[in-house]
Amino acid sequence: MEQQAIRCGAFTAENREIDLKKVILFVLAFVVLTSAMAEGVDQRQALLLNEMQRDHLLGEMRLLLTGTSAILEALSQEDMAAAARHARSLGMEMPHKMEGHMEDVMPEQFMRMGMAVHQAFDKIAQDAESGKDTRHMLQQLSRALGHCTACHAIYQIGTQPSAGQKAHTGHSHAQ
């Protein structure tokens, strides 16, 4: 009984450490986002892209989001082979990833953050293939999504104006 209590105590301390890291990450993201949105003005750096570049970037983000969802589903079923397959598809060999042809358009920091996301998914795939447990995989996925959160806190997508138009940044909620 005493050993069980000790194990339970260690497990709780480990959970607190993980929970504390999540809380810190959330607070940092919240502070960055709220300061960027102070007084209703979006202070994030605008990435002015033409329509093709914008569509490509948003398409990659959608692939990352749907792939992350597929990884979560696989992990919920403890199907490490599927988790690895989905993670690998989001890694450095991701088809049509933008880093291969938009590096002249995007800021260097944005490109580094994007590469970190792809590298994180390769590591997730590698660890899933080597049989790491679900908890470990979820921690990795949380860190990978932290890269996404940080990037979204810094940047917004805008479109370059065509002849005679104004540049558009941010979101429009007008109907």
Secondary structure, 3 states (H helix, E strand, C coil): CHHHHHHHHHHHHHHHHHHHHHHHHHHHHHHHHHHHCHHHCCCCEEEEECHHHHHHHHHHHHHHHHHHHHHHHHHHCCCHHHHHHHHHCCCCCCCCCHHHCCCCCCCHHHHHHHHHHHHHHHHHHHHHHCCCCHHHHHHHHHHHHHHHHHHHHHEEEEECCCCCCCCEECCCCCC
